[in-house]
Amino acid sequence: MSGSPTPPPPAEGAEEVRGLLARLLAAERFAVLATQREGQPYANLVAFAASEDLSTLFFVTPRATRKVENLRRDPRVALLVADSRNRAADLAAAAAATGIGEARELEGAARAEALARFLARHPALEEFARAPTCAAFAVRIRRYLLVRRFQEVTEVFLDP
Amino acid sequence: MSLVLEPQAIGPGDRPVVGGKAVRLAQMLRAGFRVPGFLCLPADAYRRFVAAGGLAERIRLELSRKDAAAMRWEELWDCATRIRSLFLRHPFPPGMDGALRELLARRFGDGPVAVRSSALEEDAPGASFAGLHASFVAVSGAEAVLERIRLVWASLWSDAALLYRRELGLDPGQSAMAVVVQEMVAGEASGICFSQDPGVPSQAVVEAAWGLNQAVVDGEVEPDRWIVDREHRRILEHRPPARRGRRLIPAPGGVRFEALPAALAGRPPLSPEEALAVADLARRAEEHFGEPQDIEWTRSGGVFVLLQSRPTTARRGGAGGDSRAWYLGLRRSFENLKRLRAGIEGQRIPEAERTAAELAAVDLAHLADAELALEIERRRAIHRRWQEIYTAEFIPFAHGMRLFGEVYNERLKPEDPYEFTALLRRGGLLSLERNRVLEHLAALVRERPELAACLAAGDCAAAAPDFQKELESFLLRFGDVTCELGGRALCAGALRPLLHLLHEMARRPSPGPRDAPGPDAGRLEQAYLASFPEERRQEAAELLDLARASWRLRDDDNLHVGRIEARLREAEAEGRRRLAAGAADEAALRGALAAAEEPGPSPAAAGDGEGGLRPRQLRGQPAGPGFARGPARVIRAAGDLERFRAGEVLVCDAIDPRMTHVVPLAAAIVERRGGMLIHGAIIAREYGIPCVTGVPEAVRLIRTGDLLAVDGYLGIVTVGEGEL
């Protein structure tokens, strides 16, 4: 027998994993956004869109909300995107991605660009997103945790 | 599925695809009736249009704002207006408009067409409401035809359709609309005919007028009328109209009225033989369809053309007992509104002013008890009459600004469907004038400390007689500022609330002119006028002028009627005072006061966290753009208004015209009553104050002192600090 075990060869290449992540982010419309205030976690549903390179997730929200107040105090967030459909089979069949990163509110040209991307995905939210009282946020994702087949977790690091 | 269908391709079972109108037209054509040629855009064309670019979801979002059953008629109009604006601005999916243009041009060339709705549900058993959906005649040019097609599609969600949404089974995920594009036959005379009078089964009824048929259908011209004996095929009676004054004719960009040439005005549009021929035509349609028919026809070059035929039952009104149907049905034509305005401005308002002044001149204190009792009854009758005038004339005139809004949105397709209100503002509203005088009085108090002292003491008569004179002249001109609210007995005191209000106003710095946000009205007006061809600009300017009068009256009318009501309350208060003091003729006064309205119990506030629930975000209509935060001041009774402080958010059931004096003090307005063009919204827009209307139970759910964030862009009211 040989000494130290050799790591198993990856079942799939990085390309494939990123492809899967890209398909998941393109197919889903809604994400769970996690923020916190003084240690108290807070979660809510947002409509989102992802940048081409998956490094950024965009969402919009009225400013007079708890999440905006939380983000003002601490911009660190997690976003959960999942394709589960409330079926028993989801346990094994569903995929979920948790993105971890920092959110910042966009203004000017950056806001316009983000809205174009966001509205291409959610055209019905045009009046809502374009209202002066609606803030556009970009979440720069440092890494994703991709969960499949019940407990198989792959970390996907994005270029800084 | 093809984008358009030829009549030959439409069978009797195709109603779910092409709608009832197209099926009947195809049937008539096959049966040999003379019917204008047509093409049909099946329901799938609608589905393709709304599926692209999220339009279907937008409609769903718009409809989810509020349960249609809970909407006031103004809100139904608003909802339909926003959906209409979405359709006007929504692009065709790639390739669709090009294909449509080509198909339509191949069939109709450049000639004028009629663009008609062919609803899948319309005239279906149990849901036959006429006039729900749009139809347009004399439309020329590909661009105009495509726009009318959008408007017909949008009319699936017309205000009247929304009113009957449940009965019609309207569902944003399922419902669709087919469209008939039809050759335009510009007949020299037209009308309608009931093959069998629903009231007198032995008779048929023919109606005819010179010009296009639309004028008869819309009731815009009074037709000649023939009663025909069905069995013996003979005319029983011919009733000419009071006057044959005008006719509807095709014109560039649509239709217009013109004065009837004298030669035509002198004779009926049909000879007796022709009237019988029309009755025959209806009879043939009845035989073909197997039940009495209500037809629309036109006579072109001596030939009678059948425009439409449907069962007589289809023309009946909507569900009984729903007053919203009545309000929406008040939609008037431009001509009609002009006549209404002339009557209101020329007679009603001067009369209201005279009446109020005449009543004010009566010295109640010198009347004997029995005389006072009679005076109370007299004033109640006068007030009742003015309430009737208010309902019958003033409210319908509010459709003036709505008509303008529809035309403005069609011409300019603005992003904000309420952009048109910017052109109506600054029209010299009475309540704004009153607020200007109040601000002038408050400025005097700021300058002269002795006035603040006498205001605080509640009496300025001795300390500052000149100021007292100004106060009295204010009261004479505008009445008591709080008279209308809740506790009506307060009305009699008159001066005290004014003193209190001025004291409060003077405690804060002069507000300075608050500029309403929004686009430059002058530029908008130019763009509006420029969107019309030269020959229609005069008419466009007249419509704008009419809309401005309508906007102004929507505010002023309340004050006019309010002044008369104040005189009734004043007399009632005098009666109560005498009863309390032991009147000589107690029975007479008691009788006169028996019918007096007592203020109802004010709605109770919801407890803190009632049932473990607390509202956080309340949705309403974005009736005045802007965003503001402030503590709530919930108005439930007259005293609440007196306690109003600058910077608070005014939360009320419905802004009463007599509450508008605190509006300039308010950070924002939240109102239970819904609508984008109701009194509160108009005042808020005039002052540039954020306003959300149509928040269900606002007065119950929000408590005085709650911190509110009012988003007048999105129509959201956020309650509380958002602690975690």
Interface residues (C-beta under 8 A of the other chain):
Chain A: R37 E38 Q40 Y42 P62 R63 A64 T65 R66 E69 N70 H122 P123 A124 E126 E127 F128 A131 P132 T133 C134
Chain B: G53 G54 L55 E57 R58 R60 L61 F627 R629 A709 D711 Y713 L714 I716 T718 G722 L724
